[in-house]
Amino acid sequence: MDLTRLSLLDDYAYYLGVERAMSPNTVSAYCSDVQAFLSSPFAADLEGLGSDELTDYLASCSELLSKRSQARLLSSLTSFFDWLVKEGKREDNPCDKVDAPKLGRYLPVVLSVEEVNAIIDSVDTSTPSGARDRAILEILYGCGLRVSEASSLRISQVFLEEGFVRVVGKGDKERLVPMGESAVEAFGQWLAVRPEPDGPQYSDIAFLNRFGKQLSRISIFKMIKKQALLAGVTKEISPHTFRHSFATHLVENGADLRAVQEMLGHESILTTEIYTHIDTATWQAAILEHHPRRQGR
């Protein structure tokens, strides 16, 4: 990709991060999609590119991407061309005439309460890293945090006596989430053995690695995989699974959907409504499993 297009991509990234106040992860994902597009032969003429060429590009990616990834790619390109129009570099957005792939209703993997307990109980808390991992799991499940929110959590955002966490989520939006007794206890035990930070920039970071630096999201992901294996949980899970499970169990136990929306930091309640569908799917499976007309009975 030539220097002109690199400069264009830098300007677009600045727009997303500063003017749109998107999170670094979202900016990175959008720019990665746009960079791949700009490096392709389909983007030879940005000013004259039409919806047909864009459709051909998306079709060329379809074998490598799931429908959900294709939808995200189209969203990234729509945002990019909207920005080009805003900057006066184009008169229209060719994405407006491109049909998005049809997506089925996505139901995320959810752990049962027993599986959550098994994973948390599998942690050996006799070591500092074990105390840390237990605290992370308790907060992921007990507070419904995103993995990026847990990784960047600061001690000053945790109020143990009052029993709540002040979370800085997407777009630097803040929300208050109550902490249960288990999360409060686990976090307090971690603080008691937390290593010395490797520099003042880490002094307020809650979760540190053994070198005194901020624990990465990848490290949290690997830890969860390891503990699930030790607990005998065979579902394909990630840190986000604990967030899904947190919300699903709240809804199953009668929590108000608006309250769950606030705790998760969802802008729209439509996003939160997925958890009512999970509850319905669980109920449906249970009914069919015990139905007198089930095959094999």
C-alpha positions as a Markdown table, in Angstrom:
| # | Residue | x | y | z |
|---|---|---|---|---|
| 1 | Met | 0.0 | 0.0 | 0.0 |
| 2 | Asp | 1.4 | 3.4 | -1.0 |
| 3 | Leu | 2.2 | 6.3 | 1.3 |
| 4 | Thr | -0.9 | 8.2 | 0.2 |
| 5 | Arg | -3.2 | 5.4 | 1.3 |
| 6 | Leu | -1.3 | 4.9 | 4.5 |
| 7 | Ser | -1.8 | 8.5 | 5.3 |
| 8 | Leu | -5.5 | 8.1 | 4.5 |
| 9 | Leu | -5.7 | 5.2 | 6.8 |
| 10 | Asp | -4.0 | 7.2 | 9.6 |
| 11 | Asp | -6.5 | 10.0 | 9.2 |
| 12 | Tyr | -9.4 | 7.6 | 9.3 |
| 13 | Ala | -8.0 | 6.0 | 12.5 |
| 14 | Tyr | -7.6 | 9.4 | 14.1 |
| 15 | Tyr | -11.3 | 10.1 | 13.2 |
| 16 | Leu | -12.5 | 6.9 | 14.8 |
| 17 | Gly | -10.4 | 7.3 | 17.9 |
| 18 | Val | -10.8 | 11.0 | 18.6 |
| 19 | Glu | -14.0 | 12.3 | 16.9 |
| 20 | Arg | -16.0 | 9.1 | 17.3 |
| 21 | Ala | -14.4 | 8.2 | 20.6 |
| 22 | Met | -14.2 | 4.5 | 19.7 |
| 23 | Ser | -12.2 | 2.1 | 21.9 |
| 24 | Pro | -8.7 | 1.2 | 20.7 |
| 25 | Asn | -9.8 | -2.4 | 20.0 |
| 26 | Thr | -12.7 | -1.2 | 17.8 |
| 27 | Val | -10.4 | 1.3 | 15.9 |
| 28 | Ser | -7.9 | -1.5 | 15.3 |
| 29 | Ala | -10.5 | -3.9 | 14.0 |
| 30 | Tyr | -12.0 | -1.3 | 11.6 |
| 31 | Cys | -8.6 | -0.2 | 10.3 |
| 32 | Ser | -7.5 | -3.8 | 9.8 |
| 33 | Asp | -10.5 | -4.4 | 7.6 |
| 34 | Val | -10.0 | -1.2 | 5.7 |
| 35 | Gln | -6.3 | -1.8 | 5.3 |
| 36 | Ala | -7.0 | -5.3 | 3.7 |
| 37 | Phe | -9.5 | -3.7 | 1.4 |
| 38 | Leu | -7.2 | -0.8 | 0.3 |
| 39 | Ser | -4.4 | -3.4 | -0.4 |
| 40 | Ser | -6.7 | -5.3 | -2.8 |
| 41 | Pro | -7.0 | -4.7 | -6.5 |
| 42 | Phe | -10.7 | -3.9 | -6.0 |
| 43 | Ala | -9.7 | -0.6 | -4.3 |
| 44 | Ala | -7.7 | 0.7 | -7.3 |
| 45 | Asp | -10.1 | 3.6 | -7.8 |
| 46 | Leu | -11.5 | 4.8 | -4.5 |
| 47 | Glu | -13.3 | 7.8 | -6.0 |
| 48 | Gly | -15.0 | 5.9 | -8.8 |
| 49 | Leu | -15.6 | 2.6 | -7.0 |
| 50 | Gly | -19.2 | 1.4 | -7.2 |
| 51 | Ser | -21.4 | -1.1 | -5.4 |
| 52 | Asp | -20.6 | -3.8 | -7.9 |
| 53 | Glu | -16.9 | -3.8 | -7.3 |
| 54 | Leu | -17.6 | -3.7 | -3.5 |
| 55 | Thr | -19.9 | -6.7 | -3.9 |
| 56 | Asp | -17.2 | -8.6 | -5.8 |
| 57 | Tyr | -14.7 | -7.8 | -3.1 |
| 58 | Leu | -17.0 | -9.1 | -0.3 |
| 59 | Ala | -17.7 | -12.2 | -2.4 |
| 60 | Ser | -13.9 | -12.8 | -2.7 |
| 61 | Cys | -13.7 | -12.8 | 1.1 |
| 62 | Ser | -16.8 | -15.0 | 1.7 |
| 63 | Glu | -15.0 | -18.3 | 1.6 |
| 64 | Leu | -12.6 | -17.2 | 4.3 |
| 65 | Leu | -15.1 | -15.4 | 6.6 |
| 66 | Ser | -18.2 | -16.4 | 8.5 |
| 67 | Lys | -21.4 | -14.5 | 7.8 |
| 68 | Arg | -20.9 | -12.6 | 11.0 |
| 69 | Ser | -17.3 | -11.6 | 10.0 |
| 70 | Gln | -18.6 | -10.6 | 6.6 |
| 71 | Ala | -21.2 | -8.4 | 8.3 |
| 72 | Arg | -18.5 | -6.8 | 10.4 |
| 73 | Leu | -16.3 | -6.2 | 7.3 |
| 74 | Leu | -19.2 | -4.5 | 5.5 |
| 75 | Ser | -19.8 | -2.4 | 8.6 |
| 76 | Ser | -16.1 | -1.3 | 8.6 |
| 77 | Leu | -16.2 | -0.4 | 4.9 |
| 78 | Thr | -19.5 | 1.5 | 5.4 |
| 79 | Ser | -17.9 | 3.5 | 8.2 |
| 80 | Phe | -14.8 | 4.2 | 6.0 |
| 81 | Phe | -16.8 | 5.4 | 3.0 |
| 82 | Asp | -19.1 | 7.5 | 5.2 |
| 83 | Trp | -15.9 | 9.2 | 6.4 |
| 84 | Leu | -14.7 | 9.7 | 2.8 |
| 85 | Val | -18.0 | 11.4 | 2.0 |
| 86 | Lys | -17.7 | 13.5 | 5.1 |
| 87 | Glu | -14.2 | 14.6 | 4.0 |
| 88 | Gly | -15.4 | 15.5 | 0.5 |
| 89 | Lys | -13.4 | 12.7 | -1.1 |
| 90 | Arg | -16.6 | 11.0 | -2.5 |
| 91 | Glu | -20.1 | 12.1 | -3.2 |
| 92 | Asp | -21.8 | 8.8 | -2.1 |
| 93 | Asn | -21.3 | 5.7 | -0.1 |
| 94 | Pro | -21.2 | 2.6 | -2.4 |
| 95 | Cys | -22.0 | 0.4 | 0.6 |
| 96 | Asp | -25.5 | 1.7 | 0.7 |
| 97 | Lys | -26.5 | -0.5 | -2.2 |
| 98 | Val | -24.8 | -3.6 | -0.9 |
| 99 | Asp | -27.0 | -6.2 | 0.9 |
| 100 | Ala | -25.6 | -7.4 | 4.3 |
| 101 | Pro | -25.4 | -11.1 | 4.8 |
| 102 | Lys | -28.4 | -12.6 | 6.6 |
| 103 | Leu | -27.5 | -13.7 | 10.1 |
| 104 | Gly | -29.3 | -16.2 | 12.2 |
| 105 | Arg | -30.0 | -15.4 | 15.8 |
| 106 | Tyr | -26.7 | -15.8 | 17.6 |
| 107 | Leu | -27.0 | -17.6 | 21.0 |
| 108 | Pro | -23.7 | -17.5 | 22.8 |
| 109 | Val | -22.3 | -20.4 | 24.8 |
| 110 | Val | -23.5 | -20.2 | 28.4 |
| 111 | Leu | -22.1 | -22.1 | 31.4 |
| 112 | Ser | -24.4 | -23.6 | 34.1 |
| 113 | Val | -24.0 | -22.3 | 37.6 |
| 114 | Glu | -22.4 | -25.7 | 38.4 |
| 115 | Glu | -19.8 | -25.3 | 35.6 |
| 116 | Val | -19.0 | -21.8 | 36.7 |
| 117 | Asn | -18.4 | -23.0 | 40.3 |
| 118 | Ala | -16.3 | -25.9 | 39.1 |
| 119 | Ile | -14.0 | -23.6 | 37.1 |
| 120 | Ile | -13.6 | -21.1 | 39.9 |
| 121 | Asp | -13.0 | -23.9 | 42.5 |
| 122 | Ser | -10.4 | -25.5 | 40.3 |
| 123 | Val | -8.0 | -22.6 | 40.9 |
| 124 | Asp | -5.2 | -23.2 | 43.4 |
| 125 | Thr | -5.3 | -20.1 | 45.6 |
| 126 | Ser | -2.2 | -21.1 | 47.6 |
| 127 | Thr | 0.0 | -19.1 | 45.2 |
| 128 | Pro | -0.2 | -15.3 | 44.3 |
| 129 | Ser | -1.0 | -16.1 | 40.7 |
| 130 | Gly | -3.8 | -18.4 | 41.9 |
| 131 | Ala | -5.3 | -15.7 | 44.1 |
| 132 | Arg | -5.2 | -13.4 | 41.2 |
| 133 | Asp | -6.8 | -15.8 | 38.8 |
| 134 | Arg | -9.6 | -16.6 | 41.3 |
| 135 | Ala | -10.2 | -12.8 | 41.7 |
| 136 | Ile | -10.4 | -12.4 | 37.9 |
| 137 | Leu | -12.9 | -15.2 | 37.5 |
| 138 | Glu | -15.0 | -13.9 | 40.4 |
| 139 | Ile | -15.1 | -10.5 | 38.8 |
| 140 | Leu | -15.7 | -11.7 | 35.3 |
| 141 | Tyr | -18.7 | -13.7 | 36.4 |
| 142 | Gly | -19.8 | -11.7 | 39.4 |
| 143 | Cys | -19.8 | -8.3 | 37.7 |
| 144 | Gly | -20.1 | -9.3 | 34.0 |
| 145 | Leu | -17.0 | -7.4 | 32.9 |
| 146 | Arg | -15.5 | -7.6 | 29.4 |
| 147 | Val | -12.0 | -9.1 | 29.4 |
| 148 | Ser | -10.6 | -5.7 | 28.3 |
| 149 | Glu | -12.3 | -4.1 | 31.3 |
| 150 | Ala | -10.9 | -6.7 | 33.7 |
| 151 | Ser | -7.4 | -6.4 | 32.2 |
| 152 | Ser | -7.4 | -2.6 | 32.6 |
| 153 | Leu | -9.2 | -2.5 | 35.9 |
| 154 | Arg | -7.7 | -0.1 | 38.5 |
| 155 | Ile | -7.6 | -0.6 | 42.2 |
| 156 | Ser | -9.0 | 2.8 | 42.6 |
| 157 | Gln | -12.1 | 1.7 | 40.7 |
| 158 | Val | -12.9 | -1.1 | 43.2 |
| 159 | Phe | -14.7 | -0.2 | 46.4 |
| 160 | Leu | -14.6 | -3.3 | 48.6 |
| 161 | Glu | -16.4 | -1.8 | 51.7 |
| 162 | Glu | -19.2 | -0.4 | 49.6 |
| 163 | Gly | -19.3 | -3.5 | 47.4 |
| 164 | Phe | -19.2 | -2.1 | 43.9 |
| 165 | Val | -16.9 | -1.6 | 40.9 |
| 166 | Arg | -16.7 | 1.5 | 38.7 |
| 167 | Val | -16.2 | 0.2 | 35.2 |
| 168 | Val | -14.8 | 2.2 | 32.3 |
| 169 | Gly | -16.2 | 0.5 | 29.2 |
| 170 | Lys | -16.5 | 1.1 | 25.5 |
| 171 | Gly | -16.2 | 4.7 | 24.5 |
| 172 | Asp | -14.9 | 5.6 | 28.0 |
| 173 | Lys | -18.4 | 5.3 | 29.4 |
| 174 | Glu | -18.6 | 4.6 | 33.1 |
| 175 | Arg | -21.0 | 2.4 | 34.9 |
| 176 | Leu | -21.3 | 1.1 | 38.5 |
| 177 | Val | -21.6 | -2.7 | 39.0 |
| 178 | Pro | -22.3 | -4.3 | 42.4 |
| 179 | Met | -19.9 | -6.9 | 43.7 |
| 180 | Gly | -21.0 | -10.0 | 45.5 |
| 181 | Glu | -19.4 | -11.3 | 48.6 |
| 182 | Ser | -17.4 | -13.9 | 46.8 |
| 183 | Ala | -15.9 | -11.3 | 44.4 |
| 184 | Val | -15.2 | -8.9 | 47.3 |
| 185 | Glu | -13.4 | -11.6 | 49.3 |
| 186 | Ala | -11.4 | -12.9 | 46.3 |
| 187 | Phe | -10.3 | -9.4 | 45.3 |
| 188 | Gly | -9.2 | -8.6 | 48.9 |
| 189 | Gln | -7.2 | -11.8 | 49.1 |
| 190 | Trp | -5.4 | -10.9 | 45.8 |
| 191 | Leu | -4.5 | -7.5 | 47.0 |
| 192 | Ala | -2.9 | -9.0 | 50.1 |
| 193 | Val | -0.4 | -10.9 | 47.9 |
| 194 | Arg | -0.2 | -8.6 | 44.8 |
| 195 | Pro | 3.4 | -8.2 | 43.7 |
| 196 | Glu | 5.2 | -4.8 | 43.6 |
| 197 | Pro | 4.4 | -3.0 | 40.4 |
| 198 | Asp | 7.2 | -2.6 | 37.9 |
| 199 | Gly | 7.0 | 1.2 | 37.7 |
| 200 | Pro | 4.5 | 3.9 | 38.6 |
| 201 | Gln | 2.4 | 3.3 | 35.5 |
| 202 | Tyr | 1.3 | 0.0 | 37.0 |
| 203 | Ser | 0.8 | 1.1 | 40.6 |
| 204 | Asp | -3.0 | 1.3 | 40.2 |
| 205 | Ile | -3.5 | -1.6 | 37.8 |
| 206 | Ala | -5.4 | -4.3 | 39.6 |
| 207 | Phe | -4.2 | -7.4 | 37.9 |
| 208 | Leu | -0.4 | -7.8 | 37.4 |
| 209 | Asn | 1.6 | -10.6 | 36.0 |
| 210 | Arg | 4.6 | -12.0 | 37.9 |
| 211 | Phe | 6.8 | -9.3 | 36.5 |
| 212 | Gly | 4.7 | -6.5 | 38.0 |
| 213 | Lys | 3.2 | -5.5 | 34.6 |
| 214 | Gln | -0.4 | -5.3 | 33.5 |
| 215 | Leu | -1.9 | -8.7 | 32.8 |
| 216 | Ser | -2.8 | -9.0 | 29.2 |
| 217 | Arg | -6.2 | -10.1 | 27.7 |
| 218 | Ile | -4.4 | -13.1 | 26.1 |
| 219 | Ser | -3.1 | -14.2 | 29.5 |
| 220 | Ile | -6.6 | -14.1 | 30.9 |
| 221 | Phe | -7.9 | -16.1 | 27.9 |
| 222 | Lys | -5.2 | -18.8 | 28.4 |
| 223 | Met | -5.9 | -19.0 | 32.1 |
| 224 | Ile | -9.6 | -19.6 | 31.6 |
| 225 | Lys | -8.9 | -22.3 | 29.0 |
| 226 | Lys | -6.6 | -24.0 | 31.5 |
| 227 | Gln | -9.0 | -23.8 | 34.4 |
| 228 | Ala | -11.9 | -25.1 | 32.3 |
| 229 | Leu | -9.8 | -28.1 | 31.3 |
| 230 | Leu | -8.9 | -28.8 | 35.0 |
| 231 | Ala | -12.6 | -28.5 | 35.9 |
| 232 | Gly | -13.6 | -30.9 | 33.2 |
| 233 | Val | -15.7 | -28.3 | 31.3 |
| 234 | Thr | -15.6 | -29.3 | 27.6 |
| 235 | Lys | -17.6 | -26.3 | 26.2 |
| 236 | Glu | -15.7 | -23.9 | 23.9 |
| 237 | Ile | -15.4 | -20.9 | 26.2 |
| 238 | Ser | -13.6 | -17.6 | 26.5 |
| 239 | Pro | -13.6 | -14.8 | 29.1 |
| 240 | His | -16.7 | -13.4 | 27.4 |
| 241 | Thr | -18.5 | -16.7 | 28.3 |
| 242 | Phe | -18.5 | -15.6 | 31.9 |
| 243 | Arg | -20.2 | -12.3 | 31.0 |
| 244 | His | -22.8 | -14.2 | 29.0 |
| 245 | Ser | -23.4 | -16.6 | 31.9 |
| 246 | Phe | -23.6 | -13.7 | 34.4 |
| 247 | Ala | -26.4 | -12.0 | 32.3 |
| 248 | Thr | -28.2 | -15.2 | 31.5 |
| 249 | His | -28.4 | -16.4 | 35.1 |
| 250 | Leu | -29.6 | -13.0 | 36.2 |
| 251 | Val | -32.4 | -13.1 | 33.7 |
| 252 | Glu | -33.3 | -16.7 | 34.6 |
| 253 | Asn | -33.6 | -15.6 | 38.2 |
| 254 | Gly | -36.0 | -12.8 | 37.4 |
| 255 | Ala | -33.7 | -9.7 | 37.2 |
| 256 | Asp | -35.1 | -6.7 | 35.5 |
| 257 | Leu | -33.8 | -6.4 | 31.9 |
| 258 | Arg | -33.1 | -2.7 | 32.2 |
| 259 | Ala | -30.9 | -3.4 | 35.3 |
| 260 | Val | -29.0 | -6.1 | 33.4 |
| 261 | Gln | -28.5 | -3.6 | 30.5 |
| 262 | Glu | -27.1 | -1.1 | 32.9 |
| 263 | Met | -24.7 | -3.6 | 34.5 |
| 264 | Leu | -23.5 | -4.8 | 31.1 |
| 265 | Gly | -23.1 | -1.3 | 29.7 |
| 266 | His | -25.2 | -2.0 | 26.6 |
| 267 | Glu | -26.3 | 1.1 | 24.8 |
| 268 | Ser | -29.5 | -0.5 | 23.5 |
| 269 | Ile | -31.7 | -2.9 | 25.4 |
| 270 | Leu | -32.1 | -4.8 | 22.2 |
| 271 | Thr | -28.6 | -6.1 | 22.7 |
| 272 | Thr | -29.5 | -7.3 | 26.2 |
| 273 | Glu | -32.6 | -9.0 | 25.0 |
| 274 | Ile | -30.5 | -11.9 | 23.6 |
| 275 | Tyr | -30.4 | -13.3 | 27.1 |
| 276 | Thr | -34.2 | -13.7 | 27.1 |
| 277 | His | -33.7 | -15.8 | 24.0 |
| 278 | Ile | -31.1 | -17.9 | 25.7 |
| 279 | Asp | -33.5 | -18.5 | 28.6 |
| 280 | Thr | -36.2 | -19.5 | 26.2 |
| 281 | Ala | -33.8 | -21.8 | 24.3 |
| 282 | Thr | -32.9 | -23.5 | 27.6 |
| 283 | Trp | -36.5 | -23.9 | 28.6 |
| 284 | Gln | -37.4 | -25.3 | 25.1 |
| 285 | Ala | -34.6 | -27.9 | 25.3 |
| 286 | Ala | -35.7 | -29.0 | 28.7 |
| 287 | Ile | -39.3 | -29.4 | 27.6 |
| 288 | Leu | -38.3 | -31.4 | 24.5 |
| 289 | Glu | -35.9 | -33.6 | 26.5 |
| 290 | His | -38.8 | -34.7 | 28.8 |
| 291 | His | -41.6 | -34.7 | 26.3 |
| 292 | Pro | -43.6 | -38.0 | 26.2 |
| 293 | Arg | -43.4 | -38.0 | 22.4 |
| 294 | Arg | -39.6 | -37.7 | 22.3 |
| 295 | Gln | -38.1 | -40.3 | 20.0 |
| 296 | Gly | -36.6 | -43.2 | 21.9 |
| 297 | Arg | -39.2 | -43.2 | 24.7 |
